[in-house]
Amino acid sequence: MSSQGSPGVEFSTTTVSSVAVQAGDSKIVIAVIKCGEWVQLQLAESQPNLLEIGSSQDETKKLLHDHELLLAKLKNLQKEHLE
């Protein structure tokens, strides 16, 4: 992979780590990828699919609750890594 601003400079892409977060029946795995000075987060896995809306009102409420918990846990992880 070449950088766009510096001809002839090659950067390798490396997966630095993976982060798994679970809340209720929902789980996500995020890959932390580094290329040169850039760090990117990539969704590697989600169970159930993050776009799942549920087949009933109760299931939808549970999915929404689980997703809110996942988001809160991710925000806490972000705070830990920025300190």
Secondary structure in CASP SS format (residue, H / E / C, confidence):
PFRMAT SS
TARGET T0000
AUTHOR 0000-0000-0000
METHOD secondary structure of the structure
MODEL  1
M C 1.00
S E 1.00
S C 1.00
Q C 1.00
G C 1.00
S C 1.00
P C 1.00
G C 1.00
V C 1.00
E E 1.00
F C 1.00
S C 1.00
T E 1.00
T E 1.00
T E 1.00
V E 1.00
S E 1.00
S E 1.00
V E 1.00
A E 1.00
V E 1.00
Q E 1.00
A E 1.00
G C 1.00
D C 1.00
S E 1.00
K E 1.00
I E 1.00
V E 1.00
I E 1.00
A E 1.00
V E 1.00
I E 1.00
K E 1.00
C E 1.00
G C 1.00
E C 1.00
W E 1.00
V E 1.00
Q E 1.00
L E 1.00
Q E 1.00
L E 1.00
A E 1.00
E E 1.00
S E 1.00
Q E 1.00
P C 1.00
N C 1.00
L C 1.00
L C 1.00
E C 1.00
I C 1.00
G C 1.00
S C 1.00
S C 1.00
Q H 1.00
D H 1.00
E H 1.00
T H 1.00
K H 1.00
K H 1.00
L H 1.00
L H 1.00
H H 1.00
D H 1.00
H H 1.00
E H 1.00
L H 1.00
L H 1.00
L H 1.00
A H 1.00
K H 1.00
L H 1.00
K H 1.00
N H 1.00
L H 1.00
Q H 1.00
K H 1.00
E H 1.00
H H 1.00
L H 1.00
E C 1.00
END
